[in-house]
Amino acid sequence: MVFTTLLAFVGVSVAVVQAAVLKPRVTCPNGSTTANPVCCDFFALRDDLQANLFEGQCGEDVHEVVRLTFHDAIAFSAALKLQGQPAGGGADGSMLVFPDVEPNFAANNGISDSVEALTPFLQRHNTISAGDLIQFAGAVALTNCPGAPRLQFLAGRPNATAPAPDGLIPEPQDSVDKILARMLDGGGFLPADVVALLASHTIARSDHVDPTIQKAPFDSTPFTFDTQVFLEVLLEGIGWPGSPNNIGEALSPLPLTVGADIGEMRLESDFLIARDSRTACTWQGFINEQDEMSSAFAAAMAKLAVIGNDILTLTDCSDVIPIPVPASGKPATYPATKSQADIQQACILPFPSLATDPGATETPIPNCPGGATTC
């Protein structure tokens, strides 16, 4: 499947990358080499983030920082800007610059965790803007998740001068029409782009949709960047991982909660987008197509990361981003007890043929990465 809506942007991005490659390499004070001296300060930031925040795991801090990259960047409205109203600055770091404003919006519930986590890094690496820090941290974070792509990172975002207005962040209880309109206004995203961005839900967890449970995963493999979320969102819902009928939550196909191992949560917005005629075939098309999903996600994230910025004023520092942990190679599979009979198919194209994991009962989803008992 070709994601034509991203081709023009990707072409510009490739040109920027190629221009950087042609430049002579420079040696930074720490001995690292890069295409541009502007990038040197990011090596120390990268190492600090990996050692003191992410700790080499696709864990909770990774999930939360990746969420922050989206919430900071999509808070922009082209329509409001044309009207001369406060419109947000896009990927400008306003979440960090004004930590007492945007994190208090209802749609940003819980985002203060990642804001507070990144604030010391902003203070320690004060040559780097808040907007650069958020997008860089998100790109570095993802490299800890097996199967995630290596994202482009462009440096040079100016610091935010004002917070974004409320109402610009899509919420899980929103209709598909409202979400698609918001994404088009916020970043020029078309329906296929929106689905590509939702690949981030393969490593996402929720603490606030259901206030009775914490770290509720959106698929059965929340520490691996794989295509399971696209399969499992299409399974018929049968129960709730915590309390029932929360705003923005749909019935889960894998609701089993055992102690700290929380059952799968399904967002109402994911449920609807997976079944909408404008997005259903893109959604289904990612199932068991790891490379295609990762490439589409990387292209969409490159577009997201520069909302509100002039790409021609930014410097490509993608070579500072670590090489991601490789994918496990495990194909998408039906969780134990599930099969194609449980699929609520909305796309007319043939559904992929998949195996089912062994087991006669639903398998709890681990709370911690790597089989750890505490995290």
C-alpha positions as CSV (number, residue, x, y, z in Angstrom):
1,M,0.0,0.0,0.0
2,V,1.4,3.4,-1.0
3,F,0.7,6.3,1.3
4,T,0.6,9.1,-1.3
5,T,-0.5,11.8,1.1
6,L,3.0,11.7,2.7
7,L,5.1,11.5,-0.4
8,A,5.5,15.2,-1.0
9,F,6.6,15.8,2.6
10,V,8.9,12.7,2.6
11,G,10.5,14.0,-0.6
12,V,11.4,17.3,1.2
13,S,12.7,15.3,4.2
14,V,14.8,13.0,2.0
15,A,16.3,16.1,0.3
16,V,17.2,17.5,3.7
17,V,18.8,14.2,4.8
18,Q,20.7,13.9,1.5
19,A,22.0,17.4,1.9
20,A,23.3,16.6,5.4
21,V,25.0,13.4,4.1
22,L,27.0,15.4,1.5
23,K,28.4,17.7,4.1
24,P,31.8,16.9,5.7
25,R,31.5,15.1,9.0
26,V,32.5,17.1,12.1
27,T,33.9,15.8,15.3
28,C,32.1,16.9,18.5
29,P,33.9,17.6,21.8
30,N,32.8,14.2,23.1
31,G,34.4,12.5,20.1
32,S,31.2,11.7,18.3
33,T,30.9,12.6,14.6
34,T,27.9,14.2,12.9
35,A,27.0,16.0,9.8
36,N,26.6,19.4,11.5
37,P,28.1,21.0,14.6
38,V,24.6,22.1,15.6
39,C,23.9,18.5,16.4
40,C,26.8,18.0,18.9
41,D,24.8,19.0,22.0
42,F,22.2,16.3,21.3
43,F,24.7,13.5,21.9
44,A,24.9,14.4,25.6
45,L,21.2,14.8,25.8
46,R,20.7,11.4,24.1
47,D,23.0,9.6,26.6
48,D,21.4,11.4,29.5
49,L,17.8,10.4,28.4
50,Q,18.8,6.8,27.9
51,A,20.7,6.4,31.1
52,N,18.5,8.4,33.5
53,L,15.0,8.2,32.0
54,F,14.4,5.3,29.6
55,E,17.0,2.9,31.0
56,G,17.1,0.9,27.8
57,Q,13.5,-0.3,28.2
58,C,10.3,0.2,26.3
59,G,8.6,1.0,29.5
60,E,6.2,3.6,31.0
61,D,8.5,6.6,30.5
62,V,8.8,5.7,26.8
63,H,5.0,5.4,26.4
64,E,4.4,8.8,28.1
65,V,7.1,10.7,26.2
66,V,5.8,9.4,22.9
67,R,2.3,10.6,23.9
68,L,3.8,14.0,24.7
69,T,5.3,14.4,21.2
70,F,1.8,14.1,19.8
71,H,0.0,16.3,22.3
72,D,2.6,19.1,22.0
73,A,2.7,19.1,18.2
74,I,-1.0,18.7,17.3
75,A,-2.0,21.7,19.4
76,F,-2.1,23.9,16.3
77,S,-5.0,25.1,14.2
78,A,-4.5,26.5,10.7
79,A,-8.1,27.7,10.7
80,L,-7.7,29.7,13.9
81,K,-4.4,31.2,12.6
82,L,-6.2,32.4,9.5
83,Q,-8.8,34.0,11.7
84,G,-6.2,35.8,13.7
85,Q,-7.1,33.9,16.8
86,P,-4.7,32.1,19.2
87,A,-3.9,29.0,17.3
88,G,-1.0,27.2,19.1
89,G,2.5,26.9,17.9
90,G,2.6,23.2,17.0
91,A,5.8,21.4,17.9
92,D,7.2,24.3,19.9
93,G,7.6,22.8,23.4
94,S,4.7,24.9,24.9
95,M,3.9,22.0,27.2
96,L,7.3,22.5,28.9
97,V,7.4,26.2,28.6
98,F,4.0,26.7,30.2
99,P,3.7,23.6,32.4
100,D,0.8,25.1,34.4
101,V,-1.4,25.7,31.4
102,E,-1.8,23.0,28.7
103,P,-1.1,20.0,31.0
104,N,-4.3,21.1,32.9
105,F,-6.5,20.7,29.9
106,A,-8.8,17.6,30.1
107,A,-7.5,16.1,26.9
108,N,-4.0,16.2,28.4
109,N,-4.9,14.4,31.6
110,G,-1.8,12.7,32.9
111,I,0.6,14.5,30.5
112,S,2.2,16.3,33.5
113,D,4.0,13.0,34.3
114,S,6.1,13.3,31.1
115,V,6.4,17.1,31.4
116,E,7.8,16.7,34.9
117,A,10.1,13.9,33.7
118,L,11.6,16.0,30.9
119,T,11.9,19.3,32.8
120,P,15.2,18.4,34.5
121,F,16.7,17.6,31.1
122,L,15.6,21.0,29.7
123,Q,17.5,22.6,32.6
124,R,20.6,20.5,32.3
125,H,20.8,20.9,28.5
126,N,19.9,24.6,28.2
127,T,21.2,25.1,24.7
128,I,18.4,22.9,23.4
129,S,14.9,24.3,23.0
130,A,11.8,22.8,24.7
131,G,10.3,21.9,21.3
132,D,13.5,20.2,20.2
133,L,13.7,18.3,23.5
134,I,10.2,16.9,23.3
135,Q,10.6,15.6,19.7
136,F,14.1,14.4,20.2
137,A,13.1,12.6,23.4
138,G,10.3,10.9,21.6
139,A,12.6,9.7,18.8
140,V,15.2,8.4,21.3
141,A,12.4,6.8,23.4
142,L,11.1,4.7,20.5
143,T,14.5,3.2,19.8
144,N,14.1,1.1,23.0
145,C,11.0,-0.6,21.6
146,P,11.7,-3.7,19.4
147,G,10.5,-3.1,15.9
148,A,10.2,0.7,16.1
149,P,11.6,2.8,13.2
150,R,14.4,5.2,13.5
151,L,12.7,8.6,13.3
152,Q,14.0,11.6,11.5
153,F,15.0,14.5,13.9
154,L,15.4,18.0,12.8
155,A,16.8,20.6,15.2
156,G,16.2,24.3,15.6
157,R,12.6,24.8,16.8
158,P,12.3,28.2,18.6
159,N,10.8,28.1,22.1
160,A,7.1,28.7,22.5
161,T,6.0,32.2,23.2
162,A,2.4,31.4,24.3
163,P,0.5,28.2,25.3
164,A,-1.9,26.6,22.9
165,P,-5.6,27.1,23.4
166,D,-7.7,24.4,24.8
167,G,-9.7,22.1,22.5
168,L,-7.1,21.1,19.9
169,I,-6.2,17.6,21.2
170,P,-8.4,14.8,19.8
171,E,-10.1,12.7,22.6
172,P,-11.1,9.1,22.6
173,Q,-14.8,9.9,22.9
174,D,-14.7,12.1,19.8
175,S,-16.4,11.0,16.6
176,V,-14.3,9.9,13.6
177,D,-15.6,13.0,11.7
178,K,-14.3,15.3,14.5
179,I,-10.9,13.5,14.8
180,L,-10.3,13.5,11.0
181,A,-11.3,17.2,10.8
182,R,-9.0,18.1,13.7
183,M,-6.1,16.2,12.3
184,L,-6.5,17.9,8.9
185,D,-6.6,21.3,10.4
186,G,-3.8,20.6,12.9
187,G,-1.2,19.1,10.5
188,G,-2.7,18.5,7.1
189,F,-3.1,14.8,7.9
190,L,-5.5,12.8,5.8
191,P,-7.2,9.6,7.0
192,A,-4.4,7.2,6.0
193,D,-1.9,9.4,7.9
194,V,-4.1,9.3,11.0
195,V,-4.1,5.5,11.0
196,A,-0.3,5.5,10.6
197,L,0.1,7.8,13.6
198,L,-2.1,5.4,15.6
199,A,0.6,2.8,15.3
200,S,2.0,4.4,18.4
201,H,-0.8,2.7,20.3
202,T,1.0,-0.6,19.9
203,I,3.2,0.6,22.9
204,A,0.6,2.8,24.6
205,R,-1.1,2.4,28.0
206,S,-3.7,4.4,29.8
207,D,-3.8,5.6,33.4
208,H,-6.8,7.9,33.3
209,V,-9.6,6.7,30.9
210,D,-10.6,4.2,33.7
211,P,-9.5,5.8,37.0
212,T,-9.8,2.4,38.8
213,I,-6.8,0.9,36.9
214,Q,-3.3,2.0,35.9
215,K,-1.1,1.1,32.9
216,A,-3.9,-0.5,30.9
217,P,-2.3,-1.6,27.6
218,F,-3.9,-1.1,24.2
219,D,-2.7,-4.4,22.9
220,S,-1.3,-7.7,24.2
221,T,2.3,-6.7,23.4
222,P,2.7,-3.2,24.9
223,F,6.5,-3.4,25.1
224,T,7.0,-4.2,21.4
225,F,6.3,-2.0,18.4
226,D,4.4,-4.5,16.3
227,T,1.1,-4.8,14.4
228,Q,-0.9,-6.5,17.1
229,V,-2.9,-3.4,17.9
230,F,-4.3,-3.3,14.4
231,L,-5.4,-6.9,14.7
232,E,-6.8,-6.8,18.3
233,V,-8.8,-3.6,17.9
234,L,-10.8,-5.5,15.3
235,L,-11.7,-8.4,17.7
236,E,-15.2,-8.5,19.2
237,G,-15.3,-6.9,22.6
238,I,-16.4,-9.0,25.5
239,G,-15.7,-7.1,28.7
240,W,-13.9,-4.4,30.7
241,P,-10.4,-4.6,32.2
242,G,-11.6,-2.4,35.1
243,S,-14.9,-0.6,35.8
244,P,-17.5,-0.5,33.0
245,N,-18.8,2.2,30.6
246,N,-16.1,4.8,31.0
247,I,-16.2,7.8,28.7
248,G,-14.0,7.1,25.6
249,E,-13.7,3.3,26.3
250,A,-15.1,0.5,24.2
251,L,-15.6,-3.2,25.2
252,S,-12.2,-5.0,25.3
253,P,-11.5,-8.4,23.5
254,L,-9.0,-9.3,26.2
255,P,-10.3,-7.8,29.5
256,L,-8.6,-10.3,31.9
257,T,-7.0,-8.4,34.8
258,V,-4.9,-10.5,37.3
259,G,-3.4,-8.4,40.0
260,A,-1.0,-5.8,38.5
261,D,-1.4,-7.4,35.1
262,I,-4.1,-5.2,33.6
263,G,-6.4,-6.4,30.8
264,E,-6.4,-4.8,27.4
265,M,-8.2,-1.4,27.1
266,R,-9.8,-0.4,23.9
267,L,-10.4,3.3,23.1
268,E,-13.7,4.1,21.5
269,S,-11.8,6.2,18.9
270,D,-9.6,3.3,17.9
271,F,-12.7,1.0,17.7
272,L,-14.5,3.5,15.4
273,I,-11.5,4.4,13.2
274,A,-10.8,0.7,12.6
275,R,-14.4,0.3,11.3
276,D,-14.9,3.5,9.4
277,S,-15.1,3.3,5.6
278,R,-12.5,6.0,5.2
279,T,-9.9,4.2,7.3
280,A,-10.8,0.6,7.6
281,C,-8.7,-0.7,4.8
282,T,-5.6,1.2,5.8
283,W,-6.1,-0.1,9.3
284,Q,-6.5,-3.7,8.2
285,G,-3.6,-3.3,5.7
286,F,-1.1,-2.9,8.5
287,I,-1.9,-6.3,10.1
288,N,1.2,-8.5,9.9
289,E,2.9,-5.8,7.7
290,Q,5.6,-4.7,10.1
291,D,7.8,-2.8,7.5
292,E,4.9,-1.1,5.9
293,M,3.5,0.0,9.2
294,S,6.8,1.2,10.5
295,S,7.6,3.2,7.4
296,A,4.2,4.8,7.3
297,F,4.5,5.7,11.0
298,A,8.0,7.2,10.5
299,A,6.7,9.4,7.6
300,A,3.7,10.6,9.6
301,M,5.9,11.3,12.7
302,A,8.3,13.3,10.5
303,K,5.3,15.5,9.4
304,L,4.0,15.8,13.0
305,A,7.3,16.8,14.5
306,V,7.6,20.0,12.4
307,I,4.1,21.3,12.7
308,G,4.3,25.1,13.1
309,N,7.9,25.2,12.0
310,D,9.6,26.1,8.7
311,I,11.5,23.0,7.7
312,L,14.0,25.0,5.7
313,T,15.3,26.6,8.9
314,L,15.9,23.3,10.7
315,T,19.0,21.2,10.7
316,D,19.0,17.5,10.2
317,C,20.4,15.7,13.3
318,S,18.9,12.3,12.6
319,D,22.3,10.7,12.9
320,V,22.2,11.3,16.7
321,I,19.2,9.0,17.1
322,P,20.3,5.5,18.1
323,I,19.7,2.5,16.0
324,P,16.4,1.0,17.3
325,V,16.2,-2.5,18.8
326,P,15.3,-4.8,15.9
327,A,11.9,-6.4,15.6
328,S,11.5,-9.8,17.1
329,G,10.4,-11.3,13.8
330,K,7.3,-12.8,15.4
331,P,4.3,-12.4,13.0
332,A,1.0,-11.1,14.2
333,T,-1.1,-13.8,15.8
334,Y,-4.5,-14.1,17.3
335,P,-4.2,-14.2,21.1
336,A,-5.0,-17.5,22.7
337,T,-8.8,-18.3,22.5
338,K,-9.3,-16.0,19.5
339,S,-9.6,-16.6,15.8
340,Q,-10.9,-15.0,12.6
341,A,-14.4,-15.8,13.8
342,D,-13.9,-13.0,16.4
343,I,-13.0,-10.4,13.8
344,Q,-15.4,-7.6,13.0
345,Q,-14.1,-6.9,9.5
346,A,-15.0,-3.6,8.0
347,C,-12.7,-3.6,4.9
348,I,-13.8,-5.5,1.8
349,L,-10.3,-6.7,1.0
350,P,-9.3,-10.3,2.0
351,F,-8.3,-10.6,5.7
352,P,-4.8,-11.9,6.3
353,S,-4.4,-15.6,7.4
354,L,-2.9,-15.8,10.9
355,A,-2.1,-18.4,13.5
356,T,-3.5,-18.4,17.0
357,D,-1.2,-18.4,20.1
358,P,-1.4,-21.7,22.1
359,G,-3.6,-21.8,25.2
360,A,-7.1,-22.8,26.2
361,T,-7.7,-19.6,28.3
362,E,-7.0,-15.9,28.0
363,T,-3.3,-15.1,28.8
364,P,-2.7,-12.1,31.2
365,I,-0.8,-9.2,29.7
366,P,2.4,-8.6,31.7
367,N,2.6,-5.3,33.5
368,C,6.4,-5.0,33.2
369,P,8.8,-5.4,30.2
370,G,11.1,-8.4,29.9
371,G,9.2,-10.6,32.3
372,A,10.2,-8.4,35.3
373,T,7.9,-8.6,38.3
374,T,8.4,-5.0,39.3
375,C,8.8,-1.9,37.2
